[in-house]
């Protein structure tokens, strides 16, 4: 019977990520080893939990992030443009109201 250490390294990939001989080795071991069998049950439960999460593709995530960045960039540009216009208006008003030339 193979050592638990060897089987523990293979458990996360059992049964579909292993070569046939490795899968056979793990299967033979977990029949007789309660610790490794229990660990496999925990791994399977974790897989089930993770599969319940809403699947999000990397491409959709990237596109969403790209749209968000574009929106923020556009908003920043608009805000900067508005801010510059407001500063310009304030500056021109101050020049008219103040008799002293402190801006030139």
C-alpha positions in Angstrom: 0.0 0.0 0.0 1.4 3.4 -0.9 2.3 5.9 1.8 -0.2 8.5 2.8 2.2 11.3 1.8 2.2 10.1 -1.8 -1.5 9.9 -1.9 -2.0 13.2 -0.2 -0.1 14.9 -3.0 -2.4 13.2 -5.6 -5.8 13.7 -3.9 -6.5 17.2 -5.2 -6.3 15.8 -8.8 -8.1 12.6 -8.2 -9.7 11.1 -10.3 -9.7 13.3 -13.5 -6.3 15.0 -13.3 -4.2 11.9 -12.8 -2.7 9.4 -15.1 -4.5 6.0 -15.0 -1.9 4.3 -12.8 -1.9 7.2 -10.3 -5.7 7.2 -10.1 -5.6 3.4 -9.5 -3.0 3.9 -6.7 -5.2 6.5 -5.0 -8.3 4.4 -5.3 -6.6 1.4 -3.8 -5.2 3.4 -0.9 -8.4 5.3 0.1 -10.3 2.0 0.4 -8.0 1.2 3.4 -7.0 4.6 4.8 -9.6 6.5 6.7 -7.5 9.7 6.9 -7.0 10.0 3.1 -10.6 8.9 2.4 -11.8 11.7 4.7 -9.5 14.2 3.1 -10.8 13.3 -0.3 -14.4 13.8 1.0 -13.4 17.3 2.2 -11.8 18.1 -1.2 -14.9 17.0 -3.0 -17.1 19.1 -0.7 -14.9 22.1 -1.4 -15.2 21.5 -5.1 -19.0 21.4 -4.8 -19.0 24.7 -2.9 -16.8 26.4 -5.4 -18.9 25.1 -8.3 -22.0 26.7 -6.8 -20.4 30.1 -7.1 -21.6 32.1 -10.2 -19.2 31.3 -12.9 -17.4 34.5 -14.1 -15.3 34.3 -17.2 -12.0 36.0 -17.2 -12.9 37.7 -20.5 -16.1 39.2 -19.0 -14.2 40.4 -16.0 -11.6 42.0 -18.1 -14.1 43.7 -20.3 -16.0 45.0 -17.3 -12.8 46.4 -15.8 -11.9 48.0 -19.0 -15.3 49.7 -19.3 -15.0 50.9 -15.7 -11.5 52.4 -16.4 -12.8 54.1 -19.6 -15.8 55.5 -17.7 -13.6 56.8 -14.9 -11.1 58.3 -17.4 -13.9 60.1 -19.3 -15.4 61.3 -16.0 -12.0 62.6 -14.9 -11.6 64.4 -18.2 -15.0 65.9 -17.9 -14.5 67.0 -14.4 -11.1 68.5 -15.2 -12.7 70.4 -18.2 -15.5 71.7 -16.0 -13.1 72.6 -13.3 -10.9 74.5 -15.7 -13.9 76.4 -17.1 -15.0 77.3 -13.5 -11.5 78.5 -12.6 -11.4 80.5 -15.8 -14.8 82.1 -15.0 -13.8 82.9 -11.4 -10.5 84.3 -12.6 -12.2 86.6 -15.2 -14.8 87.8 -12.6 -12.1 88.5 -10.0 -10.2 90.5 -12.6 -13.3 92.6 -13.2 -14.2 93.1 -9.6 -10.8 93.8 -8.1 -9.3 97.2 -8.9 -5.8 96.0 -8.1 -3.9 94.0 -10.6 -2.8 91.0 -8.6 -3.3 88.3 -11.2 -1.0 89.5 -14.0 
